[in-house]
């Protein structure tokens, strides 16, 4: 049994009983417990199939997945439908819950691979500056000296890239 209380807004610690009711768990919460999530963050339906990506709601920070055996024109043609809806079961995954697993763009997509390639090149550049050219070993107090050191390191990185390119030409 659930009690609903009304608190006085004037700061007094008085309350009064408004109503008593029996709590009801929404069906959507029970349905969400049926699905498991694979290593890539894609929900698996109760038939064991990976659900299809069906968009992203930026306002609510959630990705939408739909039944893998449903399409917009003909509806769901699953042998054992898990939803009475013509469209089939839809599952919303909140990306804020685990941003490494539920990311935008989705893992293993072309956009994700392109972004990941760019990220790894930046990390290689940072490693080269910090470890190979010992950026943080400078004992300077002046910001200008740090900038001079950093600009010198960047010039050396460009010289290394030019040398590698010249060697690749033959």
N, C-alpha and C positions, 0 to 999 in steps of 0.2 A: 504494500500500500504506500502511496506517495502523498505527502502533505504539501500543500502550497501555502506559503506564508507571505504576508505583506509586511515589509519593514517600514517604519515611520521615517520619512525623509528629513525630519527636523533633527535627527541625530539621537533621538531617544532610542533606547534599546527595547522598544515595545513591538510586539508583533501580534497579528491576529490570524486566525485560521480562515482561509477563504474557501477551500474545497478539499475534498479527499477524492483521490482517484487511483485506479490501478494502472501502473506504468505499462506501456505497450512498446515492445521493440519493433521498430519499423522493419518491413520485409526486406528492404534493401540491405540492411545490416546482416541479416541472415544469409542473403544471397551472396554477399561479398565474401563470406567465410568459405564458400565452395571453391573459389579460385585460388590457384597457386601462381607464383611468379617464377619464371625461369631466370637463368644467370644474366640474361640481357635486359631484364626488367619488363618483359612482355608477359601479360597474364596468360595462363593456360586454362582453357575451358574444361568443364567436367568430362568431356569426351577425350581429353588429352591433346587437343590441338592448340597451337599458338593463335591467339586472337590477332585480328588485323588492326593496324593503326588507322584511326579515323579522325585525325585532327588534334589540335591543341587549343585549349581555351586560355588565352593569355590573361584575361581578367581574373579568372579563378585559379590560375597556375595549375592546370590539370590536363593530362593527356587522356584522350578518349580512345578506347579499343572496342571493337564490335565482334560479333560472332564470325568465325572464319568461314562458315557455310552460308552466309547471308549476303545478299546484294540489294541495292536500293530498288531495283526494278522488280525482282521476283520475290523478295523477302527471304525468310530463313527456310532452307530445305534440309535441315538436319533431321536424322532419324529419330533422335530423342531431344526435342527442343527444350532448352532450359528456361525459356521465357515465352509467355503467350503472345508477346508483341510480334507483329509481322516483321519488323526490322531485325528481330533477334535480340539477344542479350547485349547490352552495352555496359562497359566497365570504365569508370573514371579513376585514374591514378593521379594523386596529388604529387607534383614534382618537388614540392618543398619538403616532403617526408624524407627523401633520400636523394639529394641532387646528383650524387655520383652514379647511382643506378638508373634513376629516371631523369635523364637529361634531354635537353633540346639543343641541337638536333639529336634524334635517336641514335644509339650506338649502332655501329656497323652500317650506317647509311653513307652515301657518297659525301654528303655535306659534313658528317662527323669525321670521316677519314681526312677530308681536306683541311678541316680545322685542326685536327690532331697533328697532321704533318706540319702545319704552320707552328703549332705550339712546340713540337719537338725541336724544330730549327731554332726557335728562340731560346729554349733550354740549353741547346748545344752552344749557342753564342754566349749565354750567361756563364756557363761552365768554363769556356775558353777565357773570358775576361777575369773571372774570379780565381781560377786555379792555375791555368797555364801562365797568365801574365801577372798573377799575384796582385790583383787590384786592391785588396784589403790589407796588404802588407805595408802600404804607405803610411808614414807617421807624420801626416800633415795636419796642421791646425786650421789652415785657411781653406775656405770653400773653393777659392780660385785655384789653389794647387791641386785639389781633388779633381776639378774639372780638367785641368791641364793633363793630369795623369790619365783620366778616362779618355780624353780625346786622343792622346798618344796611343793608348791601347786599341782604340777603334781604328786608328790608321794602320796599326800593325795587323789587325784582323783583315782589313781590306787588302793589304799587301799580300798576306797569306792566301786570300781568295784569288787574287790576280795570278799569283805564282801557280796555284793549283790549276787554274784555267789554262794558263800557258802550257803547262806540262801535258794537259789533256789534249791539246791541239797537235802535239807531236814533237 
